[in-house]
């Protein structure tokens, strides 16, 4: 290990520790130390549209407690979160750019160590094999029995067969009803990543492709729009989860995998792309949002993401049959043995 890496590790730990001085907690609910809880962590900014169903969805599927890190919302995001039992809300006024990873690492270390944790964005719905019949706790029980500590997933962009401006969502409803379509063509590339927490490199397989690449990029090998996610993990002090939840180090990946349905592409995306391309708070000064905004301007907001190859979502079994998620025989046998 080089001297610069040692310095980097120490600097990283100090920044994470200092996050606690930037936070303002807004709820008064007790936080128990029940290690059987499934805990969810998410950063939110102006998510009043998707937040009601997001919370309903995850509580229904086995999450016990939710931690929302609000980053300067100007809508009713905070009020919605505070109105739901077992939701804890913290505000942070820092810029999102360059700081998000430190916020999440602080929350995972403080409230997620030795817990099974879900780490997702508010526009992401985690699906796993046979979710229609089992809870997240069944999946984590399988992982515990086999010494797995993380579940890798493919991020799938979902969309409607209408123009974006006509894809109007009603809060509290299932977004997969109005955005039921997705692409099925993806590819993977293995790349070396750096673990800032432990000061070491590690290899990870990244997924690319899908609708975003088809619609927004012409260069099929451009490394933008990474679709790898690690939404579920049993967090420990040695775990490193990269900003964006694209990679993990210090975990044992399960042989079962999932999908994260990405519900970003609805009518409000037109305004979001414009705002975020100018705020420049996301990866590489918002380069993805700048690509989105340019495409929307060229199409005069009449952007339809549907094509003749689009597939309509029906179930987790469909995703297994399309080889987009994996359900090994050992997993199936485990679930059958629980009956």
JONOR-V379159 format. One line per field, one symbol per residue. ss: DSSP state (H for helix, E for strand, C for the rest). phi: phi as a letter, one per 20 degrees, with the letter a starting at -180 (. if undefined). burial: # if it has 9 or more other ideal C-beta (glycine too) atoms within 8 Angstrom, else .. Layout:
BEGIN
ss=???
phi=???
burial=???
END
This chain:
BEGIN
ss=CCHHHHHHHHHHHHHHHHHHHCEEECCCCCCCCCCCCEEEEEEECCCHHHHHHHHHHHHHCCCCEEEEEECCCCCCHHHHHHCCCCEEEEEECCCCCCCHHHHHHHHHHHHHCCCEEEECCCCEEEEECCCCCCCHHHHHHHHHHCCCCEEEEEEEECECCCEHHHCCCCCCCCHHHHCCEECCCEEEEEEEEEECCCCEEEEEEEEEEHHHHHHHCCCCCCCCCCCEEEEEEECCCCCEECCCCCCEECCCECCCCEEEEECCCCCCHHHHHHHHHHHCCCHHHHHHHHHHHHHHHHCCCCCECCCCCCEECCCHHHHHHCCCCCCCHHHHHHHHHHC
phi=.effffffffffffffffggeeecedddffdfdefefeddcbecbldffeggfgfgffffeofebcdddedmfddegfffffedfmdddcdcefffgmdgffgffffffedcfmdfcdcbefecdfdcgmgfcceffffffffffdmecacebdedfdbdedggfdeedegndffffecedbecdcbccebecdeffdmbebebeddcomfgffedceefdffemfdebcecbeecfefddfgnlecbcncdffeecccdeedfecgffgfffffffefleegllmgffffgffffffelmeedefbfefdefcaffgfffemecdcfgffffffffef
burial=....##.##..##.##..#...#..#..........#########.##.##########.###########.#...##.###.#.#######...##.###########.###.######.#.########....#.#######.#.#############..###.#.#.#.#.##.######..#......#.######.#.#.############.......############..####..#######.###########.###.##.###.##....#...########.##....#.#.##...##.#..#####...####...##.##....
END
